[in-house]
Amino acid sequence: MSVREEFDEWAASGKDRGMEERHWHTAKHALARMPIEPGDVVLDLGCGSGYAGRALRETKGAGRVYGLDGAPEMARNAAGYTADPGVGYLVGDFDSLPFAADSIDHVWSMEAFYYAADPHHTLEEIARILRPGGTFYCAVNYYEENVYSHAWQESISIPMTRWDRDQYRSAFHDAGLYVAEQDNVPDREITIPDADEFPTDDWDSREEMVERYREYGTLLTVGVAP
């Protein structure tokens, strides 16, 4: 199954809203750190329901936000969730971004980058479209150090790239992006039951759940175009 087919099914079943709810726990903290000035042009790469772009318009005054997704149903749903003329959604390929060189001020991607067929080339494309000093905020929960994410590949037919922290840094550098920061954004909102309620259907111990959400959380890597 292709990325388009997989996520068209997700959109049709309402999973886009479910992803938005789960991702928001950590996404909102990372989005708040983006150095967006009023009027800046932003690309939300792998936008899903489009929640990130809408938030940046509302809280940061971004001038124009483009949400790009590989699944037409995702982009269609996202467009239906807003009447804001400053936000637009399109279907596109991570390996050939439909933007001119030096045309985007900031790129955001949450839980989407690892679906790129050629992540190294995707980073080169991001570096190409970013204006000098522009940033790429790349947020992922599926990464090597987060051992609890490793089994996710078994439940999805699309090949996913699982890099560790150093691989992200190296790939950013190879694409010509400076790594300004890299850290873990913890999920402090998900409810973790008391120890006497474990094991659960998903967790053997409370310690594992704490490690997954409070320590590993979301890996955020920030690249800056020279």
Secondary structure, 3 states (H helix, E strand, C coil): CCHHHHHHHHHHCCHHHHHHHHHHHHHHHHHHCCCCCCCCEEEEECCCCCHHHHHHHHHHCCCEEEEEECCHHHHHHHHHCCCCCCEEEEECECCECCCCCCCEEEEEEECCHHHCCCHHHHHHHHHHHEEEEEEEEEEECCCCCCHHHHHHHHHCCCCCCCCCHHHHHHHHHHCCCEEEEEEEECCCCCCCCCHHHCCCCCCCCHHHHHHHHHHHCEEEEEEECC
